[in-house]
Amino acid sequence: DAKTTQPPSMDCAEGRAANLPCNHSTISGNEYVYWYRQIHSQGPQYIIHGLKNNETNEMASLIITEDRKSSTLILPHATLRDTAVYYCIVRPWGTASKLTFGTGTRLQVTL
Amino acid sequence: EAGVAQSPRYKIIEKRQSVAFWCNPISGHATLYWYQQILGQGPKLLIQFQNNGVVDDSQLPKDRFSAERLKGVDSTLKIQPAKLEDSAVYLCASSPAGTAINTEAFFGQGTRLTVV
């Protein structure tokens, strides 16, 4: 599976957009980009995933570069409840493919 | 819909004792995962089931860890004997299967194990 690189930590002011980068330069054509987050003392929670097009849902937007070597998760209006560790995961296509977590980015949203 | 249920939430045991964790996935989910999360690290996959068959157990320490998923529904993860380094949160997750498109995995709240 392709490896991902994320900054260990980021800060964001409440109400501002949080832009979390992820590098996946060795991604192959059949691999999707997934984002999960883990709030303290909870299990990881799915946010969004994409293959090559930008995606948006009620939680976030995912921007994938044209060469697919990097992506950015955007939380448009961060709140204190968005404070969590965010994991960028590259996952092969397939009904039973592995979900492999790295160390993620710890996002701290402040007043 | 009901989420992934895990029990117990917390467990404290002495080293060399045995312990078992239970997971009830979301109804109808064919894929079940067990992860180990050591403090400060991301979750590490221990074992993945597809129905009641093992898809991947390459990172399961088989000399002390075992897992089963009877009838393709509930699952148990056992550690025997436990070591101090097994102190971690054990997470269970499930996802639907049977389609050609990856789907999201839903996680339980985990069981926090402390080995003393």
Interface residues (C-beta under 8 A of the other chain):
Chain A: Y32 Y34 S41 Q42 G43 P44 Q45 Y46 H49 V85 Y87 R91 W93 G94 T95 A96 S97 K98 L99 T100 F101 G102 T103 G104
Chain B: V4 T31 Y33 Y35 Q41 G42 P43 K44 L45 Q48 Q50 V55 D56 L91 A93 A97 G98 T99 A100 I101 N102 E104 A105 F106 F107 G108 Q109 G110
